[in-house]
Amino acid sequence: MKKLILFCLVLMVSVFQVNAQSANTEKASKEAKELKKEAKMAGEKGKKKAKKAGENATDATKSEADKEAKKAERAAKKAEKEAKKATEEPKSEAEKAAKKAEKAERKAKKDAEKAQNDAKDGVDEVKKAGKKAKENHADRASEKGKAMGNPGNVKDIENKTASSVKSAGEKAEVEKVKNERKFKNAPAPLKKDGTPDMRYKANKEKYGN
């Protein structure tokens, strides 16, 4: 039962992790798209700026503008690369978490099956022990019956034993009533069998030893 509860807890944690990773992946993907868009806009803006500068400047100024354009283009590529990386990394983490959850699920399932098999084996052992105890009890009863000259008759032996106990109980009850009548005028309390309790001084003085 404990392993089954553990399996449920592991499964819940795994699902929670996968959902969290999925949410992070969506968030990162959205941010990457926005970043890519901004980079693209920056690149286009830089190109326009460089083109405009090239149109209105001398050769030297045009060279500087080309440098700025290339710089802007490199920045755009870098931003695009970072955006792609930001999109792929959460996906990779989510896949790792999913694999880890799947592995934990398989382990928990295997532990649950083992616990179930162990429980089944325990029940079988208890059944075997009960059967063996029952057989031993029957054997002892049969041997007792043989010793009493009545082999195998376990029921008669049980009836005789019960009758003996009942007879002894009745005799003790009769004896108790007789004693209570005999010592009804005792100066001190009586014992359970109806005889005087010699722990009391008054009984000792009246009845002696």
Secondary structure, DSSP 8 states (H G I E B T S, - for coil): -HHHHHHHHHHHHHHHHHHHHHHHHHHHHHHHHHHHHHHHHHHHHHHHHHHHHHHHS-HHHHHHHHHHHHHHHHHHHHHHHHHHHHHHHHHHHHHHHHHHHHHHHHHHHHHHHHHHHHHHHHHHHHHHHHHHHHHHHHHHHHHHHHHTT-TT-HHHHHHHHHHHHHHHHHHHHHHHHHHHHHTTT-SS-B-TTSSB-TTSHHHHHHH--
